[in-house]
Amino acid sequence: MNRFLTASPLALAAALAAGVAQAADATATDTATSTATATASGAGSVVEEVIVTGTRQVGVKAADSAAPIQIVGGQALKQVGQPDLVQALSQNLPSFNAQAFGGDTANLTLSAALRGLNPNDTLVLVDGKRRHDTGNLAVDGGSPYQGSATTDLSFIPVGAIDHVEVLQDGAAAQYGSDAIAGVVNIILKDANHGGALSATGGEYYQGDGATGAWSFNNGFSLGDRGFINVTAEEKYHEHSQRGTVDYRYYTPNGTLVPTLAAVNLAGIPGAPGAPDVNPIVGDAEYNIYNVFYNAGYDLGGGVELYSFGSFGHRTAASFENYRPPSKVVGVTTGGVTVHPFPNGFSPEEALHEEDFSVTGGLKGTLDDWRWDLSTTYGRDTDEIYTLHSANAQLFAALQSVSATPVVPQRNFYDGVFVNSEWTGNLDINRSFDVGLAGPLDVAFGGEVRQDSFTIGQGDADSSFSAGAQSFPGFTATDAATHSRTNYSGYVDLAAEPIRDLHLDLAGRYEHYTDFGDATVGRLTARYDFNPAFAIRGTVSNGFRAPTLAEEYYSATNVSPSSAVVQLPADSPAARAAGFAALKPEISENYSIGFVLRPIDNLNITLDAYEIDIQDRIVGSGFLLGTSGPTVVSQGVLNAIAAHGNTLDSGLSYTGISIFTNAADTRTRGIDLTANYASDFDAYGHVDWSVGFNYNENTITKRAPLPAIVTNAAFGQTAILSPTALSALTTATPREKAVLGAVWTLDKWSVNLREAIYGPSSEIVSTSGTGVNGVAERIGVTGITDLDIGYKISSFLKLDLGANNLFDIEPPNRPNIATTAGGGLRPADGGNVLNAPIGFSPFGIDGGYWYGRVTFTF
């Protein structure tokens, strides 16, 4: 992959350190303000931050909020090693889980979620404005993140963030669709002077996955009335590879399977990495550039002009299954057999992505009315490629009319995803003295949003016959543009009717041009018995319209032994398989908890919750059309034909998958947080933090499988296979705890964090259906992170650290006996032996060490 960072990560960090060390000796800069800001952003004091999420009132602190709000400060976001916002939030918040590994294009854009729900159920805001979604849908069957097409947090640089506010409660009545699980509100830096330059680099203990990043942030004044704060960053990450041999070609002890075809016996030992020839289990390689700005200008008369926006570019590539020399073969006009890849090949799925967003608005005060008028446009474009591959049928056809060996096409343009979103908002609020214990805050406003989703056709060679190996391009039956418009209005009333009792009542009306109307509401209450103890609770209902990607995404995903056609939910092919069009998700949310401050510097919160979702949108299991030569469902085959697909011959399994309103679910859990600051005088200061989440997902109702695709004799009787069910209910740990201690003394700082994950499991099978499957299990696991920092001067700091300090890896995928290949194969249908379990909540790569240098000015 081409990238600007050609030096190693540590070399870059060392160069920066050398360059600024002389300046440290020559310049005396007062950094008391920046140091105080960094300390206030740490774990021990963020509860005193003023929040803007979950309330329309001004000046509310997190500790006084009627709804559960967790704040992650900018300093905490930086002390996680990997320079990525998803990882930073996951390692700091117990209710926030990040995807570590994905299949196909899902490995190029990893997702994250709150409270064990789908990422689509969490709304992401930037400075209170809705952030657009990615165009790259995570199809990824059997994953808790299946169907995710939400905001890509990788395009929001950590260096641009002041702090992040996470509302862990349903808030659709306040913020609209997508806020069933909660809201992540990213608050940008707004300083008009000073900044920071940093560089970091590291790699996994196994010596792969080299990672590096640089970041620059600086604030500038616009005269004496305005500011602009600018951040630029680049980050890259190289491939990792886990597991050992491919059972199809090697026995578990690393010797070639003797029954292989002669061309494979001769050629496979020459493949890169032999005998570990299959690199599919591992991280994608990526390179990301981001630029972000935040600006404001006082126009006078109580009116402020503001704007913020971003541009990001990503190139990424992820390995697919290795193909042997015999996979692509042709015969010349003279009858000579040609194998163009004597050592086989490993295809890659690649992504070229551009992400753009801009917000502009005016806000001010008129006769005590505070108003905010804004517009936001965001667009994400994902060009998909299959690289270092070949189209076996195309090569055979071309070779058959040539007397000499043909050079096969290796790279294919598969098509493009484009997701765009335009939003206009008007928000108005005012406080009234109506004789209650506190003022009555009245807020109301409206929103107009236009969404668009496009799948663009790939080049003809990418989809000729069965298409390029590993990922056929998008065809004319896949390609289309779809759009819709949403209108909404809300009213929010907050009051203190009697002393120490706070009430907040919100209602929202939404109209979608494709789904009709919805009215949702939210009531939040808090009562402070005294300064040390308060109770709080919320009752709300919510509404989430299907994303356009869930409705219209269409593609064919293949492996060497299987092919699954993802049917668009709203298509004639879906109707041919007996599936109805998607309906919106409807939710009911309940929470109750308390806030406890028994002594100075100690803050404790505990909130219990229940989230009931009706008509939850879920990816179906792998619905088989054929199993070997056996026809499992003619209805599935008819649907594939109706969609216009041609599948490779000789596959072990073919079938379909579809997004559908498959189930009603219930999520119950508890969030616990505690923060304490202690001072040991000459021995330093320690900020202690504890976070714990218990989260249980259950299925309360299942939709029936359409009769036309049912085969009771084969066990195909449910929309949600055992694999799909376990992905919803057990693949995410029910328990997660994050324990932290930040010690500071003079120039030294130590950040020690322990994340403890409860057990998780998933039912898997070689067919991908989970029928007659086995369980993959991960037990209780503790992951230790350590960051040690030293301030060389008042503005130069060095950090060394490790994520997963003790190099803990998930268990390997279980094996089953097979008569083919090396005698053992992974039970989940994969090909690589001794590969780690892919749904591991703490990743598959083990320990990661890093160094970081930060120059503050």
C-alpha positions in Angstrom: 0.0 0.0 0.0 1.3 3.5 -0.9 1.6 5.8 2.1 3.3 9.0 3.1 4.7 7.5 6.3 7.6 5.5 4.8 9.8 5.6 8.0 9.1 3.1 10.8 6.8 4.4 13.5 9.5 4.6 16.1 11.9 6.3 13.7 9.3 9.0 13.1 8.7 9.4 16.9 12.5 9.6 17.5 12.9 12.2 14.8 10.2 14.4 16.3 11.7 14.0 19.7 15.2 15.0 18.5 13.8 18.0 16.7 12.0 19.4 19.6 14.4 18.5 22.4 16.7 21.5 21.6 13.7 23.8 21.6 12.8 22.4 25.0 16.2 23.5 26.3 16.1 26.9 24.7 12.5 28.0 25.3 10.6 28.5 28.5 6.8 28.3 27.9 4.1 28.7 30.5 1.9 25.6 30.1 -0.1 25.8 33.3 -3.3 26.3 31.4 -2.8 23.3 29.1 -1.7 21.1 32.0 -4.8 22.0 34.0 -6.9 21.2 31.0 -5.3 17.8 30.5 -5.8 17.0 34.2 -9.4 18.0 34.1 -9.9 15.6 31.2 -8.7 12.7 33.1 -10.8 9.9 34.6 -10.9 11.4 38.1 -12.6 14.7 37.4 -14.7 14.5 34.3 -17.9 14.1 36.3 -17.7 17.8 37.0 -17.7 18.7 33.3 -20.7 20.7 32.0 -22.6 18.6 29.5 -24.8 19.4 26.4 -26.0 15.8 25.7 -29.3 14.5 27.0 -30.5 18.0 28.1 -31.6 21.2 26.5 -30.7 23.2 29.6 -27.5 25.2 30.0 -24.8 24.6 32.6 -25.8 21.0 33.7 -22.9 19.0 35.0 -22.5 15.3 34.4 -22.9 14.5 38.1 -26.2 16.4 38.2 -27.7 14.9 35.1 -31.1 13.2 35.2 -29.9 10.7 32.6 -26.8 8.5 32.7 -23.9 10.3 31.0 -20.3 9.1 30.8 -17.6 11.5 29.8 -14.2 10.4 28.3 -11.7 13.3 28.3 -9.3 14.1 25.6 -6.3 13.0 27.6 -7.9 9.6 28.2 -8.6 9.2 24.5 -4.9 9.5 23.7 -3.6 7.0 26.2 -4.7 3.8 24.5 -1.8 3.1 22.1 -3.7 2.6 18.8 -4.5 6.0 17.3 -8.2 5.3 16.7 -11.4 6.7 18.4 -13.2 3.3 18.3 -10.4 1.7 20.3 -10.2 4.7 22.6 -13.9 4.5 23.6 -14.0 0.8 23.9 -11.0 0.7 26.3 -12.6 3.4 28.5 -16.3 2.6 28.5 -17.6 -0.8 29.8 -20.9 -0.5 27.8 -19.1 0.3 24.5 -17.8 -2.7 22.5 -15.7 -2.6 19.4 -15.5 -5.1 16.5 -12.0 -6.5 16.3 -12.2 -8.6 13.2 -14.7 -8.7 10.3 -15.3 -10.8 7.2 -15.0 -9.4 3.6 -15.4 -5.6 3.4 -16.6 -5.5 7.0 -12.9 -6.0 7.9 -12.1 -2.7 6.1 -14.6 -0.6 8.2 -14.9 -2.0 11.8 -17.9 -1.0 13.9 -18.8 -0.4 17.6 -22.0 -0.6 19.6 -23.6 0.4 22.9 -25.2 -2.1 25.3 -24.8 -5.1 23.0 -27.2 -3.8 20.4 -26.5 -3.2 16.8 -24.3 -0.2 15.9 -27.2 1.2 13.9 -29.1 1.7 17.2 -26.6 4.3 18.5 -26.7 7.8 17.2 -23.4 9.7 16.7 -23.4 13.5 17.0 -20.5 16.0 16.5 -21.1 19.1 18.6 -24.7 18.2 18.8 -25.2 17.7 15.0 -26.0 14.4 13.4 -23.0 12.8 11.7 -23.5 11.0 8.4 -23.1 7.2 8.0 -20.6 5.1 6.1 -21.6 3.6 2.7 -19.8 0.3 3.5 -22.4 -2.0 4.9 -21.1 -4.8 7.2 -22.8 -7.8 5.8 -20.6 -10.2 7.8 -23.1 -13.1 8.6 -22.9 -14.5 12.1 -21.4 -11.3 13.6 -23.0 -9.2 16.4 -22.2 -6.2 14.1 -24.0 -7.6 11.0 -25.9 -4.9 9.1 -23.9 -2.0 10.6 -23.8 1.0 8.4 -23.4 3.8 10.9 -20.9 6.6 11.5 -17.3 5.7 10.8 -15.4 7.0 13.8 -12.1 6.5 12.1 -12.6 9.7 10.2 -12.8 11.8 13.4 -9.3 12.5 14.6 -8.7 12.1 18.4 -6.5 15.3 18.3 -9.6 17.3 17.3 -11.7 16.2 20.3 -12.0 18.0 23.6 -14.1 15.2 25.2 -16.8 12.7 24.3 -20.2 12.6 26.0 -22.0 9.2 25.9 -25.7 9.2 26.8 -26.4 5.6 27.8 -30.2 5.8 27.5 -32.8 5.8 24.7 -33.1 9.3 23.3 -35.1 9.0 20.1 -37.6 11.6 21.4 -34.8 14.2 21.8 -32.6 13.3 18.8 -34.6 11.2 16.5 -34.2 7.8 14.8 -31.1 5.8 15.6 -30.9 6.7 19.3 -32.5 3.5 20.7 -29.4 2.4 22.5 -28.0 5.9 23.2 -26.0 8.8 21.9 -22.3 9.4 21.4 -21.7 13.2 21.2 -18.2 14.2 20.2 -17.3 17.7 21.5 -14.6 19.5 19.4 -11.8 21.6 20.6 -12.5 25.4 20.3 -9.2 27.0 21.5 -8.1 30.0 19.6 -4.4 29.5 20.3 -1.9 26.8 21.1 -2.0 23.2 20.1 0.0 19.9 20.0 2.1 17.9 17.6 2.4 14.2 18.3 3.7 11.0 16.7 3.2 7.4 17.7 4.3 4.0 16.5 4.2 0.4 17.5 3.5 -3.2 16.5 2.1 -6.4 17.9 4.4 -8.6 20.0 4.5 -11.1 17.1 6.3 -8.6 15.0 3.5 -7.7 12.5 0.7 -5.1 12.3 3.1 -2.2 12.4 1.2 1.0 13.2 2.1 4.6 13.0 0.4 8.0 13.2 1.1 11.7 13.4 -1.3 14.4 14.5 -1.2 18.2 14.5 -3.7 20.5 16.2 -3.6 24.2 16.4 -6.0 27.0 17.3 -5.9 30.4 15.6 -7.8 33.6 16.4 -9.9 35.4 13.8 -9.3 38.9 14.9 -10.7 39.5 18.4 -14.1 37.9 17.7 -13.5 34.5 16.3 -11.4 31.3 16.2 -10.6 28.4 14.0 -9.2 25.2 15.4 -7.6 22.8 12.9 -6.5 19.2 13.2 -4.6 17.1 10.6 -3.6 13.5 11.0 -2.3 10.4 9.2 -2.5 6.9 10.5 -1.5 3.6 9.0 -1.6 0.0 10.0 -0.1 -3.1 8.3 -1.5 -6.6 7.9 -1.3 -9.1 10.7 -1.7 -12.9 10.1 -2.9 -15.4 12.7 -3.4 -19.2 12.5 -1.2 -21.8 10.9 -1.8 -24.1 7.9 -4.8 -24.4 5.5 -6.3 -27.8 6.2 -7.1 -28.2 2.5 -3.5 -28.4 1.5 -1.5 -29.2 4.7 -1.8 -31.7 7.5 -1.8 -30.3 11.1 2.0 -31.1 11.3 2.7 -29.0 8.2 3.2 -31.7 5.5 1.4 -31.5 2.2 -1.8 -33.5 1.8 -0.6 -36.3 -0.5 -3.9 -36.6 -2.5 -3.6 -33.1 -4.0 -3.4 -32.7 -7.7 0.1 -32.8 -9.1 0.1 -29.1 -10.0 -0.8 -28.2 -6.4 1.8 -30.6 -4.9 4.4 -28.9 -7.1 3.3 -25.3 -6.6 1.9 -24.7 -3.2 5.2 -25.1 -1.3 6.4 -22.0 -3.3 3.6 -19.8 -2.1 4.5 -16.9 0.2 4.6 -18.0 3.9 4.4 -21.7 3.2 3.2 -23.8 4.9 1.1 -21.0 6.3 -0.1 -20.0 2.9 -3.5 -18.6 3.8 -3.4 -15.0 5.3 -7.2 -14.4 5.6 -7.2 -14.4 9.4 -5.7 -11.0 10.4 -6.1 -7.3 10.3 -6.7 -5.3 7.2 -3.9 -2.9 6.0 -5.0 0.7 5.9 -3.8 4.3 5.5 -6.1 7.2 6.6 -5.7 10.9 6.2 -8.0 13.2 8.1 -8.4 17.0 8.3 -10.9 18.6 10.7 -11.7 22.1 11.5 -14.0 23.9 14.0 -14.6 27.7 13.7 -16.8 30.4 15.2 -17.2 34.1 14.8 -19.1 36.7 16.8 -21.1 38.8 14.4 -22.3 41.1 17.1 -25.8 41.7 18.4 -25.8 38.3 20.2 -25.3 36.3 17.0 -22.5 33.8 16.3 -21.6 32.3 13.0 -20.1 28.8 13.4 -18.9 26.0 11.1 -17.1 22.7 11.4 -16.2 20.0 8.9 -13.9 17.2 7.9 -12.3 15.5 5.0 -10.9 12.0 5.2 -9.4 9.5 2.8 -8.8 5.8 3.4 -7.1 3.1 1.4 -7.5 -0.3 2.9 -7.0 -4.0 1.8 -7.9 -7.3 3.5 -6.7 -10.7 2.5 -9.2 -13.4 1.3 -8.7 -17.1 1.2 -5.7 -18.5 -0.7 -6.4 -20.1 -4.1 -4.3 -23.0 -5.3 -2.6 -23.3 -8.7 -5.4 -25.5 -10.0 -8.1 -22.9 -9.4 -7.5 -21.0 -12.6 -6.7 -23.1 -15.6 -7.1 -22.8 -19.4 -6.3 -24.7 -22.6 -4.7 -23.2 -25.6 -6.1 -23.8 -29.2 -3.3 -26.3 -29.5 -4.5 -28.3 -26.5 -1.8 -27.2 -24.0 -3.0 -26.8 -20.4 -2.0 -23.5 -18.8 -1.9 -22.7 -15.1 -1.1 -19.0 -14.9 -0.4 -19.1 -11.1 2.1 -21.8 -10.5 2.2 -21.0 -6.8 -1.5 -20.0 -6.4 -2.6 -16.6 -5.2 -4.2 -14.7 -2.2 -6.8 -12.2 -3.4 -7.4 -9.0 -1.5 -10.6 -7.0 -1.1 -9.6 -3.3 -1.3 -11.3 0.0 -0.5 -10.6 3.5 -1.7 -12.8 5.8 0.4 -13.4 9.5 0.7 -15.5 10.9 3.5 -16.6 14.6 3.6 -18.8 16.6 6.0 -19.5 20.3 6.6 -21.8 22.0 9.1 -22.6 25.7 9.1 -25.0 27.7 11.3 -26.0 30.8 13.1 -27.0 30.9 16.8 -27.8 33.7 19.2 -30.2 35.2 21.7 -33.2 37.3 21.0 -35.4 38.6 23.8 -34.1 35.8 26.1 -34.9 33.2 23.4 -31.8 31.1 22.4 -31.9 29.9 18.9 -29.7 27.8 16.6 -30.2 27.4 12.9 -27.9 25.0 11.1 -27.4 22.8 8.1 -25.1 19.7 7.7 -24.1 17.8 4.6 -22.1 14.6 4.7 -21.1 12.1 2.0 -19.1 8.8 2.1 -17.9 7.2 -1.1 -16.4 3.7 -1.1 -14.9 2.3 -4.3 -14.5 -1.5 -3.9 -11.8 -3.5 -5.7 -10.6 -7.1 -5.9 -6.8 -7.2 -6.2 -4.2 -9.9 -7.0 -7.0 -12.2 -8.1 -8.4 -13.6 -11.4 -11.7 -14.5 -13.0 -11.4 -18.2 -13.6 -14.2 -18.4 -16.2 -12.9 -15.3 -18.1 -9.4 -16.6 -18.2 -10.6 -20.0 -19.5 -12.6 -18.3 -22.2 -9.8 -16.1 -23.4 -7.2 -18.9 -23.2 -9.4 -21.2 -25.3 -9.1 -18.9 -28.4 -5.3 -18.2 -28.0 -2.5 -20.4 -29.2 -0.1 -18.9 -26.6 -0.5 -18.4 -22.8 -2.7 -15.5 -21.9 -1.8 -13.1 -19.1 -4.8 -13.0 -16.8 -6.3 -9.9 -15.5 -5.4 -9.5 -11.8 -7.2 -6.4 -10.5 -10.9 -5.6 -10.8 -13.1 -2.6 -10.0 -16.1 -4.1 -8.3 -18.2 -1.0 -8.0 -19.0 1.8 -5.5 -21.1 2.6 -2.5 -22.2 6.2 -1.9 -24.1 7.3 1.2 -25.0 11.0 1.6 -27.1 12.9 4.1 -28.3 16.4 4.3 -29.8 17.8 7.5 -31.3 21.1 8.4 -32.1 22.0 12.0 -33.8 24.8 13.9 -33.6 24.7 17.7 -35.1 27.2 20.1 -35.2 27.3 23.9 -35.9 29.7 26.7 -36.2 29.6 30.5 -39.3 31.0 32.3 -40.0 31.8 35.9 -43.4 30.4 36.5 -43.3 30.2 40.3 -41.8 26.7 40.6 -38.8 25.8 42.6 -36.7 26.2 39.5 -37.2 27.8 36.1 -39.3 26.1 33.3 -37.1 25.4 30.3 -39.0 25.2 27.1 -37.2 23.9 23.9 -38.7 23.1 20.6 -37.4 22.7 17.0 -37.5 20.8 13.8 -35.4 18.9 11.4 -35.4 18.0 7.7 -33.2 15.2 6.5 -32.6 13.8 3.0 -30.8 10.4 2.8 -29.4 8.8 -0.4 -27.7 5.4 -0.9 -26.1 4.3 -4.2 -24.6 1.0 -5.4 -22.6 1.6 -8.6 -21.9 -1.2 -11.1 -18.4 -2.6 -11.4 -16.5 -3.3 -14.6 -17.8 -6.1 -16.8 -14.8 -8.4 -16.2 -15.4 -8.3 -12.4 -18.8 -10.0 -12.7 -18.3 -12.1 -15.9 -19.9 -15.5 -15.2 -19.1 -16.3 -11.5 -16.9 -13.2 -11.2 -13.4 -12.5 -9.8 -12.2 -15.0 -7.2 -13.2 -14.0 -3.6 -15.5 -11.1 -4.5 -17.5 -10.7 -7.7 -18.3 -7.2 -8.8 -21.7 -5.5 -8.6 -23.9 -6.2 -11.6 -26.7 -4.2 -13.2 -29.2 -6.0 -10.9 -27.3 -4.7 -7.9 -26.8 -1.1 -9.1 -29.3 1.6 -8.2 -29.8 4.9 -6.3 -32.4 5.2 -3.5 -33.4 8.2 -1.4 -35.9 9.4 1.1 -36.8 12.5 3.1 -37.6 12.8 6.8 -39.4 15.6 8.6 -39.5 15.9 12.4 -40.4 18.2 15.2 -39.9 18.1 18.9 -40.9 19.7 22.2 -38.9 19.4 25.4 -40.0 20.7 28.8 -37.7 20.7 31.8 -38.7 21.9 35.2 -38.1 21.7 39.0 -41.7 21.6 40.3 -40.5 21.3 43.9 -37.0 21.7 45.4 -34.6 18.9 44.3 -37.0 17.2 41.9 -36.1 17.6 38.3 -38.4 16.5 35.5 -37.7 16.5 31.7 -40.5 15.6 29.3 -39.8 15.3 25.5 -42.0 14.4 22.6 -41.1 14.0 18.9 -43.1 13.5 15.7 -41.3 12.0 12.6 -42.5 11.5 9.1 -40.6 9.4 6.6 -41.5 9.5 2.9 -41.0 5.7 2.7 -42.2 4.6 6.2 -44.9 7.0 7.3 -45.3 8.6 10.7 -44.1 7.9 14.2 -44.6 9.7 17.5 -42.3 9.0 20.4 -41.8 10.4 23.9 -39.4 10.4 26.9 -39.9 11.3 30.6 -36.8 11.6 32.8 -36.9 12.4 36.5 -34.3 12.9 39.2 -34.7 13.6 42.9 -31.8 14.7 45.2 -32.5 13.6 48.7 -29.4 15.5 49.8 -26.1 16.5 48.3 -24.8 12.9 48.7 -27.7 10.9 47.3 -30.1 11.1 44.3 -32.3 8.7 42.4 -33.1 9.0 38.7 -35.1 7.2 36.0 -36.3 7.3 32.5 -39.3 5.9 30.5 -39.2 6.3 26.7 -40.2 4.8 23.4 -38.2 4.9 20.2 -38.3 4.4 16.5 -35.6 3.4 14.0 -36.3 3.4 10.3 -34.2 0.8 8.4 -31.2 2.3 6.8 -31.3 2.6 3.1 -28.3 0.1 3.0 -30.4 -2.4 5.0 -33.2 -2.1 2.5 -31.3 -2.1 -0.8 -27.8 -3.6 -0.3 -27.1 -6.4 -2.8 -24.0 -8.4 -3.4 -22.6 -11.9 -3.8 -20.1 -13.1 -1.2 -18.0 -16.2 -2.0 -15.4 -18.4 -0.4 -13.6 -21.4 -2.1 -16.5 -23.7 -0.9 -19.6 -21.5 -0.7 -21.5 -18.5 -2.2 -24.2 -16.5 -0.6 -26.3 -13.9 -2.4 -27.3 -11.0 -0.3 -30.8 -10.1 -1.6 -32.1 -6.6 -1.2 -34.9 -6.6 1.3 -37.0 -4.5 -0.9 -36.8 -6.4 -4.2 -38.7 -8.8 -6.4 -36.1 -11.5 -5.6 -36.9 -11.1 -1.9 -40.6 -11.4 -2.6 -39.8 -14.6 -4.6 -38.2 -16.0 -1.5 -41.3 -15.1 0.6 -39.9 -12.1 2.5 -41.9 -8.9 3.1 -40.5 -5.4 2.9 -38.7 -4.1 6.0 -40.6 -2.3 8.7 -39.2 0.1 11.3 -37.9 -1.0 14.7 -40.0 0.1 17.6 -38.5 0.3 21.1 -39.5 0.8 24.7 -36.8 1.9 27.2 -36.8 1.9 31.0 -34.1 2.8 33.4 -33.7 3.5 37.1 -30.7 4.3 39.1 -28.9 6.4 41.7 -26.1 8.9 42.1 -24.0 8.6 45.3 -21.4 11.0 46.6 -20.7 9.7 50.2 -17.4 11.6 50.7 -15.4 14.2 49.0 -13.9 13.2 45.6 -15.9 10.0 45.4 -18.7 9.7 42.8 -20.8 6.6 42.2 -23.6 6.0 39.8 -25.6 2.8 39.1 -28.4 2.5 36.5 -30.4 -0.5 35.6 -32.1 -0.6 32.2 -34.4 -2.6 29.9 -34.7 -2.1 26.2 -37.5 -3.9 24.3 -37.2 -3.8 20.5 -40.1 -5.0 18.3 -39.5 -6.0 14.7 -35.7 -5.9 15.2 -33.9 -5.8 11.8 -31.4 -8.7 11.7 -29.5 -10.4 9.0 -31.0 -13.9 8.4 -28.9 -17.0 8.7 -27.4 -18.6 5.7 -30.5 -20.0 3.9 -29.3 -22.9 1.8 -30.3 -23.5 -1.8 -27.9 -26.4 -2.3 -25.7 -28.5 -0.1 -23.3 -30.3 -2.4 -25.4 -31.9 -5.1 -28.6 -31.8 -2.9 -31.2 -29.2 -3.5 -32.2 -27.9 -0.1 -34.7 -25.2 -1.3 -35.8 -24.6 -4.8 -37.3 -21.4 -3.5 -33.8 -20.1 -2.7 -32.5 -21.1 -6.1 -35.5 -19.3 -7.8 -34.7 -16.2 -5.8 -31.1 -16.3 -6.8 -32.1 -16.7 -10.5 -34.7 -13.8 -10.1 -31.8 -11.6 -9.0 -29.8 -12.5 -12.0 -26.8 -14.2 -10.3 -24.6 -16.9 -11.8 -22.6 -18.9 -9.2 -19.4 -20.8 -9.5 -19.9 -24.6 -10.1 -18.7 -27.2 -7.7 -19.4 -25.3 -4.5 -20.2 -27.1 -1.3 -22.9 -24.6 -0.3 -25.0 -22.0 -2.1 -27.7 -19.8 -0.6 -29.1 -16.4 0.3 -29.1 -14.0 3.2 -31.4 -11.0 3.7 -32.1 -8.3 6.2 -35.5 -8.8 7.7 -37.6 -8.0 10.8 -36.6 -11.3 12.3 -37.3 -11.0 16.0 -38.4 -9.1 19.1 -35.6 -8.7 21.6 -35.2 -7.7 25.2 -32.0 -6.2 26.6 -31.5 -5.9 30.4 -28.5 -4.7 32.2 -26.7 -2.5 34.8 -24.2 0.3 34.4 -22.0 1.1 37.4 -19.4 3.8 37.5 -17.2 5.1 40.4 -14.5 7.8 40.4 -12.2 8.7 43.3 -9.3 11.1 43.5 -6.7 10.6 46.2 -3.6 12.7 47.1 -0.5 11.1 48.6 1.4 14.3 49.0 5.1 13.5 48.2 4.0 10.2 46.6 1.8 11.8 44.0 -1.8 11.9 43.0 -4.0 9.0 41.8 -7.3 9.2 40.0 -9.2 5.9 40.4 -12.0 4.8 38.2 -14.3 1.7 38.0 -16.8 1.0 35.3 -19.0 -2.1 35.1 -21.6 -3.2 32.6 -23.9 -6.2 32.8 -25.9 -6.7 29.6 -28.2 -9.6 28.7 -29.9 -10.0 25.3 -32.8 -12.4 24.9 -35.1 -13.3 22.0 -38.8 -12.8 23.0 -40.4 -13.6 19.6 -39.2 -14.9 16.3 -40.7 -14.3 12.9 -41.4 -17.5 10.9 -39.3 -18.6 8.0 -41.3 -18.3 4.7 -42.6 -21.7 3.7 -41.1 -21.4 0.2 -37.6 -21.7 1.5 -38.3 -24.1 4.4 -36.9 -27.7 4.4 -37.7 -29.4 7.7 -35.9 -32.6 6.7 -32.7 -30.6 6.3 -33.2 -28.6 9.4 -33.9 -25.3 7.6 -36.9 -24.2 9.6 -36.1 -20.7 11.0 -35.0 -17.3 9.8 -32.5 -17.1 12.6 -30.2 -20.1 12.5 -28.4 -21.1 15.7 -25.4 -19.1 14.5 -27.6 -16.0 14.0 -29.3 -16.5 17.4 -26.0 -16.8 19.2 -24.6 -13.7 17.4 -27.5 -11.7 18.9 -27.5 -13.2 22.4 -24.1 -14.6 23.5 -21.3 -13.5 21.1 -21.0 -10.2 23.1 -19.9 -10.7 26.7 -22.6 -10.1 29.3 -20.1 -8.6 31.7 -17.4 -6.0 31.1 -15.5 -4.1 33.7 -12.9 -1.4 33.2 -10.7 -0.6 36.2 -8.3 2.4 36.0 -5.7 4.2 38.0 -3.8 7.3 36.8 -0.8 8.2 39.0 1.0 11.5 38.5 4.1 12.8 40.3 6.1 15.7 39.1 7.3 14.8 35.6 6.0 11.2 35.7 2.6 9.7 35.0 1.4 6.1 34.9 -1.9 5.0 33.5 -2.9 1.5 34.4 -6.1 0.0 33.1 -7.6 -3.5 33.5 -10.5 -4.6 31.2 -12.3 -7.7 32.3 -14.5 -9.5 29.8 -17.1 -12.1 30.8 -17.6 -15.3 28.8 -18.9 -15.2 25.3 -19.9 -17.9 22.8 -21.3 -18.6 19.4 -22.7 -21.7 17.6 -20.9 -22.4 14.3 -20.9 -25.0 11.6 -19.1 -25.7 8.3 -22.2 -24.7 6.3 -22.5 -21.3 8.1 -26.1 -22.2 9.1 -25.2 -23.4 12.6 -27.3 -26.5 12.1 -25.6 -29.5 13.8 -23.0 -27.0 14.9 -20.5 -26.7 17.8 -19.9 -23.9 20.2 -16.9 -21.5 20.1 -16.3 -20.2 23.6 -14.2 -17.6 25.2 -13.9 -17.6 29.0 -13.5 -14.8 31.5 -10.5 -12.7 30.4 -8.5 -9.8 31.9 -6.6 -7.5 29.6 -4.0 -5.1 31.1 -3.0 -1.8 29.5 -0.1 0.3 30.7 1.1 3.7 29.7 4.2 5.3 31.3 4.8 9.0 30.6 7.7 11.4 31.3 7.8 15.1 30.7 11.2 16.1 29.4 10.2 19.7 29.6 7.2 21.8 30.2 6.0 21.1 26.7 7.7 17.8 25.6 6.4 14.5 26.8 7.4 10.9 26.0 5.2 7.8 26.5 5.9 4.1 26.4 3.1 1.6 26.8 1.4 -1.6 25.9 -2.1 -2.6 25.1 -2.8 -6.2 26.2 0.5 -6.1 28.2 0.5 -9.8 29.0 -0.2 -10.9 25.4 -3.5 -12.6 26.0 -5.0 -14.2 22.9 -8.5 -15.7 22.5 -8.8 -19.5 22.2 -8.4 -21.1 18.8 -11.4 -22.1 16.8 -12.4 -25.7 17.5 -11.8 -28.3 14.9 -13.8 -31.2 13.6 -12.7 -34.4 11.8 -13.0 -34.5 8.0 -12.2 -37.0 5.3 -10.8 -34.2 3.1 -7.6 -32.3 3.3 -5.5 -32.8 6.4 -8.1 -34.7 8.4 -9.1 -31.8 10.6 -10.9 -28.6 9.7 -12.2 -25.6 11.6 -15.8 -26.2 12.8 -16.8 -22.7 11.7 -16.3 -23.4 8.0 -13.0 -21.6 7.8 -9.9 -23.1 6.3 -7.0 -22.0 8.6 -6.2 -24.2 11.6 -5.2 -22.8 15.0 -6.8 -19.4 14.1 -8.2 -17.4 17.0 -12.0 -17.0 17.5 -13.0 -14.0 15.4 -15.7 -12.5 17.7 -13.2 -12.0 20.5 -14.1 -8.7 22.3 -10.4 -8.0 23.0 -9.1 -8.7 19.5 -7.3 -11.6 17.9 -3.7 -10.3 17.7 -2.4 -10.3 21.3 -0.1 -7.7 22.8 0.7 -4.4 21.2 3.6 -2.1 22.3 4.0 1.5 21.3 5.9 4.7 21.9 4.5 8.3 21.6 6.0 11.7 21.7 3.9 14.9 22.2 5.0 18.5 21.8 2.6 21.0 23.3 2.8 24.6 22.4 
